[in-house]
Amino acid sequence: MSLEDKIGQDYVSAMKARDSFLSSVLSFLRAQIKNVKVDRRLEALPDEEVIAVIKKQAKQRQDSISQFKSGGRTDLAEKEEKELVILKSYLPPEMSPEQLKMIIDEIISSSNATSIKDMGRVMKDVLARLAGQADNQTVSARVKERLSQM
């Protein structure tokens, strides 16, 4: 079963259970997925694309949480945090720092990267290999740290 189908089934289950919060979060997520499908003129999105949509929504929630907390709106921040938990439940589990370091070292050695100037090429290969299993900012920091040591 594709991730998109699972989200659809969970939405139907939430509607039947009259869970308005979960159903509204999943409804918005389904709408975002549908927008991407319409823009790209596709019948269905591959799981990688659905994960990208979910990550984008999760990042928006994280940004909103920090904005609401700095503005003193803890009630809205809590709502966004609950939504973020739901969105993260559809993402693949995060990769451990040790595994991430191994993959980065492997790609740096295979691509013959020698300095920070090769960061773009290394990042492209690392992100393609990880397929959403690590946060892009974390990966960028680790690659930069590793390349600057060379």
C-alpha positions as CSV (number, residue, x, y, z in Angstrom):
1,M,0.0,0.0,0.0
2,S,1.4,3.4,-0.9
3,L,1.8,6.2,1.6
4,E,-0.9,8.2,-0.1
5,D,-3.4,5.4,0.2
6,K,-2.5,4.9,3.9
7,I,-3.1,8.6,4.5
8,G,-6.5,8.3,2.7
9,Q,-7.5,5.3,4.8
10,D,-6.5,7.0,8.0
11,Y,-8.5,10.0,7.0
12,V,-11.6,7.9,6.5
13,S,-11.0,6.1,9.8
14,A,-10.7,9.5,11.6
15,M,-13.9,10.7,9.9
16,K,-15.8,7.6,11.1
17,A,-14.4,8.0,14.6
18,R,-15.5,11.6,14.6
19,D,-11.9,12.7,15.4
20,S,-12.2,16.2,14.0
21,F,-8.6,17.2,14.8
22,L,-7.0,14.3,13.1
23,S,-9.4,14.4,10.2
24,S,-8.7,18.1,9.6
25,V,-4.9,17.6,9.7
26,L,-5.2,14.6,7.2
27,S,-7.6,16.5,5.1
28,F,-5.2,19.4,4.7
29,L,-2.4,17.0,4.0
30,R,-4.4,15.2,1.3
31,A,-5.2,18.6,-0.3
32,Q,-1.5,19.4,-0.4
33,I,-0.8,16.0,-2.0
34,K,-3.5,16.6,-4.5
35,N,-2.2,20.0,-5.4
36,V,1.2,18.5,-6.2
37,K,-0.5,15.8,-8.3
38,V,-2.5,18.4,-10.3
39,D,0.6,20.6,-10.8
40,R,2.6,17.7,-12.2
41,R,-0.4,16.1,-14.0
42,L,0.0,12.7,-12.3
43,E,-2.5,10.1,-11.2
44,A,-0.6,9.1,-8.1
45,L,2.5,10.3,-6.4
46,P,5.4,8.0,-5.6
47,D,6.1,7.7,-1.8
48,E,9.2,9.8,-2.1
49,E,7.1,12.8,-3.4
50,V,4.5,12.2,-0.7
51,I,7.3,12.3,1.9
52,A,8.6,15.5,0.4
53,V,5.1,17.1,0.8
54,I,4.9,15.8,4.4
55,K,8.4,17.2,5.2
56,K,7.4,20.6,3.8
57,Q,4.3,20.6,6.0
58,A,6.3,19.6,9.0
59,K,8.8,22.4,8.4
60,Q,6.0,24.9,8.2
61,R,4.6,23.6,11.5
62,Q,8.1,23.9,13.1
63,D,8.4,27.5,11.8
64,S,4.9,28.3,13.1
65,I,5.7,26.8,16.5
66,S,8.8,29.0,17.0
67,Q,6.8,32.1,15.8
68,F,3.9,31.4,18.1
69,K,6.2,30.8,21.1
70,S,8.1,34.0,20.5
71,G,4.8,35.8,20.2
72,G,3.5,34.4,23.5
73,R,0.8,32.3,21.9
74,T,1.4,29.0,23.6
75,D,-2.1,27.8,22.8
76,L,-1.5,28.0,19.1
77,A,2.0,26.5,19.5
78,E,0.6,23.5,21.3
79,K,-1.9,23.0,18.4
80,E,0.9,23.1,15.9
81,E,3.0,20.7,17.9
82,K,0.1,18.2,17.9
83,E,-0.2,18.5,14.2
84,L,3.5,18.0,13.8
85,V,3.4,14.8,15.8
86,I,0.7,13.5,13.4
87,L,2.7,14.5,10.3
88,K,5.9,12.9,11.7
89,S,4.1,9.6,12.1
90,Y,4.0,9.3,8.3
91,L,7.7,10.0,7.8
92,P,10.3,7.3,7.8
93,P,12.3,6.9,11.0
94,E,15.3,9.2,11.3
95,M,18.7,7.8,10.7
96,S,21.1,7.5,13.6
97,P,24.1,10.0,13.6
98,E,26.5,7.0,13.3
99,Q,24.8,5.7,10.2
100,L,24.6,9.3,8.7
101,K,28.4,9.7,9.4
102,M,29.2,6.4,7.6
103,I,27.1,7.4,4.5
104,I,28.7,10.8,4.3
105,D,32.2,9.4,4.6
106,E,31.4,6.8,2.0
107,I,30.1,9.3,-0.5
108,I,32.9,11.7,0.1
109,S,35.5,9.0,-0.6
110,S,33.6,7.7,-3.6
111,S,33.2,11.1,-5.2
112,N,36.8,12.1,-4.5
113,A,35.7,15.3,-2.7
114,T,38.7,17.2,-1.3
115,S,37.4,20.5,0.0
116,I,34.4,22.5,0.9
117,K,34.1,23.5,-2.8
118,D,32.7,20.0,-3.4
119,M,29.9,20.4,-0.9
120,G,27.1,20.8,-3.5
121,R,28.0,17.6,-5.3
122,V,28.4,15.7,-2.0
123,M,25.1,17.0,-0.7
124,K,23.2,16.0,-3.9
125,D,24.5,12.4,-3.6
126,V,24.0,12.2,0.2
127,L,20.4,13.5,0.0
128,A,19.6,11.1,-2.9
129,R,20.9,8.2,-0.9
130,L,19.1,9.1,2.3
131,A,15.7,9.5,0.7
132,G,14.2,11.5,3.5
133,Q,15.7,9.6,6.4
134,A,17.5,12.6,7.9
135,D,16.9,16.3,8.2
136,N,18.5,18.4,5.4
137,Q,19.9,20.9,7.8
138,T,21.6,18.2,9.9
139,V,23.0,16.6,6.8
140,S,24.3,19.9,5.5
141,A,26.0,20.7,8.9
142,R,27.6,17.2,9.0
143,V,28.9,17.4,5.4
144,K,30.2,20.9,5.9
145,E,32.0,19.8,9.1
146,R,33.5,16.8,7.4
147,L,34.7,18.6,4.3
148,S,36.2,21.5,6.3
149,Q,38.3,18.9,8.2
150,M,40.0,17.8,4.9
